[in-house]
């Protein structure tokens, strides 16, 4: 485990795999041949607290989830250490008795092994995973071997991961918290000062086929063809990672007031966009949580979103405007999503009707938006999120035999 990766890679494939199996037994007590792992042994010398290993420096949703969960735990009175998962394993300070690896299943094994047995040993080890489809991939089932339990951010993730897991899977959603907004977002993006503004945000590295921005833009263009005063702002980061995406979005936007900005912005600017918009829209095909939807709702904005997957935890007919959908299967593999993967195909006709309704029936939109704001505060406020972490840590220590 402690050989440098480039030295490991010099070994022939079979020898490298044999060494890896040996190192797993030696360092983590994982015996792949027998399908067993060494029981967790919690050190009574380590103080109670939480070492959160995550992508704290990333602008991604997974990075924001790690940041918000760590902050909520700290606000609940827990001792928290933050460890950046993307850095090499040097001079790591992990002072507490529980590790929370806030790294999705695809990268979990590599991060645990890179950070090494000194971090892993003597502590309870918890994974924090999101997954966006109904079945957890069989190729990642060996990832459970490193952990004593798994936390997930939504009921949809719990239903997907739970049946595959040999360890407990607990629902521990993150906090939803936007920073103080920068000012003059409409002016900054050259948007009209008046007129109803929809917003949609996504990262192209998160699989555009799943996020479905082209479908969102197409439905908007059908709902509000020019010269409508209603407009849509599409903010996409890492667009260059998805060849053909820019052209497809601009083609879908023809004949409507759609502004497409391909850039990364900071959290305060993002908060300003949420504040400046009148409603949020996401015709996604699957979400582990749907953080931007929840963030918009936290500010009391009406949200139009596919009524499926992680966002269904908080968005329904009372809190927003769910769009009907039908099941669809992938004809071929896309990134981590295998051929045959089932997800949602949003009903575009219903989306068109729903978008128009949000604009035409402002009273109903405001009523649902306020109910949605309260729902987000109740489920994802920092106090609620921190209390869930505290309670789950108490249950974990009790199960693993570390009393008060």
Rosetta blueprint (number, residue, H / E / L):
1 X L
2 X L
3 X L
4 X L
5 X H
6 X H
7 X H
8 X H
9 X L
10 X L
11 X L
12 X L
13 X H
14 X H
15 X H
16 X H
17 X H
18 X H
19 X H
20 X H
21 X H
22 X H
23 X H
24 X H
25 X H
26 X H
27 X H
28 X H
29 X L
30 X E
31 X E
32 X L
33 X L
34 X L
35 X L
36 X E
37 X E
38 X L
39 X L
40 X L
41 X L
42 X L
43 X L
44 X L
45 X L
46 X L
47 X E
48 X E
49 X E
50 X E
51 X E
52 X E
53 X E
54 X E
55 X L
56 X L
57 X L
58 X L
59 X L
60 X L
61 X H
62 X H
63 X H
64 X H
65 X H
66 X H
67 X H
68 X H
69 X H
70 X H
71 X H
72 X H
73 X H
74 X H
75 X H
76 X L
77 X L
78 X L
79 X L
80 X E
81 X E
82 X E
83 X E
84 X E
85 X L
86 X L
87 X L
88 X L
89 X L
90 X L
91 X L
92 X L
93 X L
94 X L
95 X L
96 X E
97 X E
98 X E
99 X E
100 X E
101 X E
102 X E
103 X L
104 X L
105 X H
106 X H
107 X H
108 X H
109 X H
110 X H
111 X H
112 X H
113 X H
114 X H
115 X H
116 X L
117 X H
118 X H
119 X H
120 X H
121 X L
122 X L
123 X L
124 X E
125 X E
126 X E
127 X E
128 X E
129 X E
130 X L
131 X L
132 X L
133 X L
134 X L
135 X L
136 X L
137 X L
138 X H
139 X H
140 X H
141 X H
142 X H
143 X H
144 X H
145 X H
146 X H
147 X L
148 X L
149 X E
150 X E
151 X E
152 X E
153 X L
154 X L
155 X H
156 X H
157 X H
158 X H
159 X H
160 X H
161 X H
162 X H
163 X L
164 X L
165 X L
166 X L
167 X L
168 X E
169 X E
170 X E
171 X E
172 X L
173 X L
174 X L
175 X L
176 X L
177 X L
178 X L
179 X L
180 X L
181 X L
182 X L
183 X L
184 X L
185 X H
186 X H
187 X H
188 X H
189 X L
190 X L
191 X L
192 X L
193 X L
194 X L
195 X L
196 X L
197 X E
198 X E
199 X E
200 X E
201 X E
202 X E
203 X E
204 X H
205 X H
206 X H
207 X L
208 X H
209 X H
210 X H
211 X H
212 X L
213 X H
214 X H
215 X H
216 X H
217 X H
218 X H
219 X H
220 X H
221 X H
222 X H
223 X H
224 X L
225 X E
226 X L
227 X L
228 X L
229 X L
230 X L
231 X E
232 X E
233 X E
234 X E
235 X E
236 X E
237 X E
238 X L
239 X H
240 X H
241 X H
242 X L
243 X L
244 X L
245 X H
246 X H
247 X H
248 X H
249 X H
250 X H
251 X H
252 X H
253 X L
254 X L
255 X L
256 X E
257 X L
258 X E
259 X E
260 X E
261 X E
262 X E
263 X L
264 X L
265 X L
266 X L
267 X H
268 X H
269 X H
270 X H
271 X H
272 X H
273 X H
274 X H
275 X H
276 X H
277 X L
278 X L
279 X E
280 X E
281 X E
282 X E
283 X L
284 X L
285 X L
286 X L
287 X L
288 X L
289 X L
290 X L
291 X H
292 X H
293 X H
294 X H
295 X H
296 X H
297 X H
298 X H
299 X L
300 X L
301 X L
302 X E
303 X E
304 X E
305 X E
306 X E
307 X L
308 X L
309 X H
310 X H
311 X H
312 X H
313 X H
314 X L
315 X L
316 X L
317 X L
318 X L
319 X L
320 X L
321 X E
322 X E
323 X E
324 X L
325 X E
326 X E
327 X E
328 X E
329 X E
330 X L
331 X L
332 X L
333 X L
334 X E
335 X L
336 X L
337 X E
338 X L
339 X L
340 X L
341 X L
342 X E
343 X E
344 X E
345 X E
346 X E
347 X L
348 X H
349 X H
350 X H
351 X H
352 X H
353 X H
354 X H
355 X H
356 X H
357 X H
358 X H
359 X H
360 X H
361 X L
362 X H
363 X H
364 X H
365 X H
366 X H
367 X H
368 X H
369 X H
370 X H
371 X H
372 X H
373 X H
374 X H
375 X H
376 X H
377 X H
378 X H
379 X H
380 X H
381 X L
382 X H
383 X H
384 X H
385 X H
386 X H
387 X H
388 X H
389 X H
390 X H
391 X H
392 X H
393 X H
394 X H
395 X H
396 X H
397 X H
398 X H
399 X H
400 X H
401 X L
402 X L
403 X L
404 X L
